Amino acid sequence: MPPIILLYILIINLLGLVLYALDKAKSKRKGSRRIPERVLLWVARLGGGLGCWLGMMLFRHKTKHIHFKILVPLWTVLWVVALVLMVRLGQA
């Protein structure tokens, strides 16, 4: 797998984790501007699902929202499958 793809996956997952941490911190402060849910979900959709999922579990954030409980793990699995396929096809 090309190093640029690995770097992208690392950065997008780190971004997901940081965004969940920031949004959780902002949720505790009155009047603080929150990170929109659509942004949190898009980061997962763009490959940051593992970081988002980890952020959900570590910070206990968005864990009661059904669309987060379904979509973040779903996109994580889809990205893992896609990456595994890329590695396998690249070796063929």
Secondary structure, DSSP 8 states (H G I E B T S, - for coil): --HHHHHHHHHHHHHHHHHHHHHHHHHTSTT-----HHHHHHHIIIIIHHHHHHHHHHHT-STT-HHHHHHHHHHHHHHHHHHHHHHHHHH-
